Amino acid sequence: MAKHYDNDFKVTIVELLKSGRKSTELSKEYNLNNNTIRRWRREFDLKSGDFSKKRELTAEEIELKTLKKELKEVTLERDILKKWSIYR
């Protein structure tokens, strides 16, 4: 089962990492996986230091998400109509 750490703990680990401590050192001291520490640092940089908020989507990502949703709906409607026409 995966462990869940609160945001303050993650920020503390990343700040220790940025202060010059090595990730292998921190992983031994706090009993954490080295990859987890590196992932937290990437997330910290992407989310401007706040683990609780989600990364903001760009306009292109929002448009892509909308288009994928619309395509899924249209494909579903098409499949329903195909099945309906077969049974008529």
N, C-alpha and C positions, 0 to 999 in steps of 0.2 A: 504494500500500500504506500502511495506517495505521501511524503511529508509536505505540509504547507507552512510556510514561514510568513510572518507579518511583514508589512512594507518597511517598518523601521529597522528590522533586523537586516533585510536585504540592502537597504541604504547604507547601514553601518558597514556591512561587508564590502560593498563597492567603494565606499570612502576609504576604508583601510587599504584596499587594492590600489586606489589612486594615490594614496600617500606613499607608495613605494613597496608595500609588502607584496610578496609573491603569492600567486594563487595556490601553489602547492603548500606553502606555509599555512595559509588560512584554511585550506581544506583539512589539514591534519589537526589544527588547533580547534576548529569548530565542528569537526566531523561531518564535512560536506564533500560532495563530489566536485572535483576540479572543473568538470564541464558545466556544472550548475553555476559556479561562481562566474565563469566566463560568459554564460548566457545572461546572468543578471547584469553584468556590466554592459553587454550589448543593449539589453532592454532599457537600462538606466539612461544610456546615451540617446536611444530612440525616443524615449518618453520624457525627455528633459528633466530627469531626476525624480519622476513620480511614477511609482509602479502601479498605483491604483487607477490611473487614467489610461484609456486606450489610445493608441496612436491615431492621430487625425488622418483621415483619408484625403488624398489629393482629388482634384476635380475629375481627373481621368479615372481614378479608382472608383469614385462614386458613380460615374457614368457607366463604367464597365459592369459594376454590380447591378445597376438598374437594368441594363440591357440583358444581362444573363437571366435575371428574374423574369423579364418580359418574354425572352426566348423560351424559357421553361414553361410559362403559362400557355404560350401559343402552341408549343409542341404538344402539350397535354390536351388542349382543345382539338387539335388536328387528329390526335390518336382517338379521342372519343368520337369524333365525327366519322372517322374511318370505320370503327367498330359498329357504329350505329347504321352506317350505309350497308354494311355487310349483312346485317340481320333484317333489313327491310326488304 
